[in-house]
Amino acid sequence: MEKLRRVLRGQDEEEQGLTAQVLDASALSFNTRVKWFVVCFVVGISFSILGTGLLWLSGDIKLFALFYTLGNLAALASTCFLMGPVKQLKKMFEPTRLLATIVMLLCFVLTLCAALLRPKNGLALLFCILQFLSMTWSVTHLPSSCRDAVLKCCSSLLS
């Protein structure tokens, strides 16, 4: 946590390696990266909240699925500004996150297909739930022991 504080304050004398690594990911300055991260993240959260509000107020699954998926994509893209797209893709496709990443990307596509092609059935809502779970699993950086504990807890709940 202290490393993050120092980087955000611009104190890069002690942590030159970390700052250089962050800045090497693209030609954008660190301040620009943070600003665009915040913009994309706020847009993503706003779209997700707007989609949820539309679902509860109007019951329109098509708009919900569209805004929710766009919100998740914007929130996912926001972290590209901090890490850089290549490093983020490498982390997302690590062996411990590979299955969740594939499920997440597949759920993005299936959510939009279900919402646009068959908006009256509940498949879009199911895919949104799977999208949330797989995105949480893929993007979070839980140690493997925590992941094993979550898997054991889920499997005991299902059995």
C-alpha positions as CSV (number, residue, x, y, z in Angstrom):
1,M,0.0,0.0,0.0
2,E,2.9,2.3,0.8
3,K,4.3,1.8,-2.7
4,L,1.0,2.9,-4.2
5,R,0.9,6.0,-2.1
6,R,4.4,7.0,-3.1
7,V,3.7,6.5,-6.8
8,L,0.4,8.4,-6.6
9,R,2.2,11.3,-4.8
10,G,4.9,11.3,-7.5
11,Q,7.7,10.4,-5.1
12,D,9.7,8.2,-7.5
13,E,13.2,8.6,-6.0
14,E,12.9,5.4,-4.0
15,E,10.6,3.5,-6.3
16,Q,12.1,4.3,-9.7
17,G,11.8,0.7,-10.9
18,L,8.0,0.6,-10.3
19,T,7.4,4.1,-11.7
20,A,9.5,3.3,-14.8
21,Q,7.7,0.1,-15.3
22,V,4.3,1.8,-15.1
23,L,5.3,4.6,-17.4
24,D,6.9,2.2,-19.9
25,A,3.6,0.6,-20.7
26,S,2.7,3.6,-23.0
27,A,3.6,7.1,-23.9
28,L,1.0,8.7,-21.6
29,S,2.2,10.5,-18.5
30,F,1.3,9.1,-15.2
31,N,-1.2,11.9,-14.5
32,T,-2.9,11.4,-17.8
33,R,-3.1,7.6,-17.1
34,V,-4.8,8.2,-13.7
35,K,-7.2,10.8,-15.2
36,W,-8.3,8.4,-17.9
37,F,-8.5,5.5,-15.5
38,V,-10.9,7.6,-13.4
39,V,-13.0,8.7,-16.4
40,C,-13.3,5.2,-17.8
41,F,-14.1,3.7,-14.4
42,V,-16.7,6.3,-13.6
43,V,-18.3,5.8,-17.0
44,G,-18.3,2.1,-16.5
45,I,-19.9,2.3,-13.1
46,S,-22.4,4.9,-14.3
47,F,-23.5,2.7,-17.2
48,S,-23.9,-0.3,-15.0
49,I,-26.0,1.7,-12.5
50,L,-28.0,3.1,-15.3
51,G,-28.6,-0.3,-16.8
52,T,-29.7,-1.6,-13.4
53,G,-32.0,1.3,-12.9
54,L,-33.6,0.8,-16.3
55,L,-34.2,-2.9,-15.4
56,W,-35.9,-2.0,-12.1
57,L,-37.9,0.9,-13.4
58,S,-39.0,-0.2,-16.9
59,G,-38.2,-4.0,-16.8
60,D,-36.4,-3.6,-20.1
61,I,-33.8,-6.4,-20.2
62,K,-32.4,-5.3,-23.6
63,L,-31.3,-1.9,-22.3
64,F,-30.1,-3.4,-19.0
65,A,-27.9,-6.0,-20.7
66,L,-26.6,-3.4,-23.2
67,F,-25.7,-0.8,-20.5
68,Y,-24.4,-3.4,-18.0
69,T,-22.1,-5.0,-20.6
70,L,-20.9,-1.6,-21.9
71,G,-20.2,-0.6,-18.3
72,N,-18.2,-3.7,-17.6
73,L,-16.2,-3.2,-20.7
74,A,-15.5,0.4,-19.8
75,A,-14.5,-0.6,-16.3
76,L,-12.2,-3.3,-17.6
77,A,-10.7,-0.9,-20.1
78,S,-10.0,1.6,-17.4
79,T,-7.4,-0.7,-15.8
80,C,-5.5,-0.7,-19.2
81,F,-4.6,2.9,-18.5
82,L,-2.9,2.0,-15.2
83,M,-1.1,-1.3,-16.3
84,G,-1.0,-0.9,-20.0
85,P,-3.0,-3.2,-22.3
86,V,-0.3,-5.8,-22.9
87,K,0.4,-6.3,-19.2
88,Q,-3.3,-6.5,-18.4
89,L,-3.9,-9.1,-21.1
90,K,-0.9,-11.1,-19.8
91,K,-2.4,-11.1,-16.3
92,M,-5.9,-11.9,-17.5
93,F,-4.7,-14.9,-19.5
94,E,-2.5,-16.3,-16.7
95,P,-3.2,-20.0,-16.1
96,T,-5.0,-19.2,-12.8
97,R,-7.4,-16.7,-14.5
98,L,-7.7,-18.2,-18.0
99,L,-11.0,-20.0,-17.5
100,A,-12.6,-17.0,-15.8
101,T,-11.3,-14.7,-18.6
102,I,-12.7,-16.9,-21.3
103,V,-16.0,-17.2,-19.5
104,M,-16.1,-13.5,-19.0
105,L,-15.5,-12.7,-22.7
106,L,-17.9,-15.3,-23.7
107,C,-20.5,-13.9,-21.4
108,F,-20.1,-10.4,-22.8
109,V,-20.9,-11.7,-26.3
110,L,-23.7,-14.1,-25.1
111,T,-25.3,-11.3,-23.0
112,L,-25.5,-9.0,-26.0
113,C,-26.8,-11.8,-28.3
114,A,-29.4,-12.9,-25.8
115,A,-30.6,-9.3,-25.1
116,L,-30.7,-8.3,-28.8
117,L,-32.0,-11.5,-30.3
118,R,-34.4,-12.8,-27.6
119,P,-35.0,-10.0,-25.1
120,K,-38.1,-11.6,-23.6
121,N,-36.4,-14.7,-22.0
122,G,-34.2,-14.5,-19.0
123,L,-31.0,-15.6,-20.6
124,A,-29.6,-12.1,-20.7
125,L,-30.0,-11.7,-17.0
126,L,-28.4,-15.1,-16.4
127,F,-25.4,-14.1,-18.6
128,C,-25.1,-10.8,-16.7
129,I,-24.8,-12.6,-13.5
130,L,-22.2,-15.0,-15.0
131,Q,-20.5,-11.9,-16.4
132,F,-20.2,-10.4,-12.9
133,L,-19.0,-13.5,-11.3
134,S,-16.4,-14.3,-14.0
135,M,-15.2,-10.7,-14.1
136,T,-14.8,-10.6,-10.4
137,W,-12.8,-13.9,-10.5
138,S,-10.7,-12.8,-13.5
139,V,-9.8,-9.3,-12.6
140,T,-9.2,-9.7,-8.8
141,H,-5.8,-10.6,-7.7
142,L,-6.7,-13.2,-5.1
143,P,-3.9,-15.5,-4.0
144,S,-4.5,-19.1,-4.9
145,S,-5.2,-20.1,-1.3
146,C,-8.1,-17.6,-1.3
147,R,-9.4,-18.9,-4.6
148,D,-9.3,-22.5,-3.3
149,A,-11.3,-21.4,-0.2
150,V,-13.9,-19.6,-2.4
151,L,-14.2,-22.7,-4.7
152,K,-14.6,-25.0,-1.7
153,C,-17.2,-22.7,-0.2
154,C,-19.2,-22.5,-3.5
155,S,-19.0,-26.3,-4.0
156,S,-20.2,-27.0,-0.5
157,L,-23.2,-24.5,-1.1
158,L,-24.1,-26.3,-4.3
159,S,-23.9,-29.8,-2.9
